[in-house]
Every structure is written in structure tokens, then in C-alpha cells.
């Protein structure tokens, strides 16, 4: 499983224009060449729109901050 630090690294700038959907979160991470384990972790997010990186964490509570 990915860490929050890894997820944040691969979503750098993704929220610059405002909220993005679950699909856009995953696409942004993929665009930033996120490894498969990061994409798999992001696939755990429920459908919805996320205003910023912090709004992901309640849905990924089991994801550790760092290794």
C-alpha cells in the first residue's frame, strides 16, 4: 500500500484549478507516473469530488503517513 507522502508527491499540482473527481485524481497520479501501488490505493476512493489533498485522507484512513 502507498503512503500519504507518496500519494501527495504524485498529485502535486492536481488541485491547482479546484476540486477534481475520483477519476481525475487517479488520472493525475498516472500522469505523474505513479507506481501501481499508488494507483491501487487511489482506486479505494469512493466516487465524488475532492476539493484538495486533505479531503482524500478521511477515505484513506488506513494509509500511513510515511513508510
Secondary structure as GFF3:
##gff-version 3
##sequence-region A 1 67
A	DSSP	alpha_helix	4	10	.	.	.	ID=ss1
A	DSSP	beta_strand	20	21	.	.	.	ID=ss2
A	DSSP	alpha_helix	22	31	.	.	.	ID=ss3
A	DSSP	alpha_helix	36	42	.	.	.	ID=ss4
A	DSSP	beta_strand	49	50	.	.	.	ID=ss5
A	DSSP	alpha_helix	54	57	.	.	.	ID=ss6
A	DSSP	three_ten_helix	58	60	.	.	.	ID=ss7
###
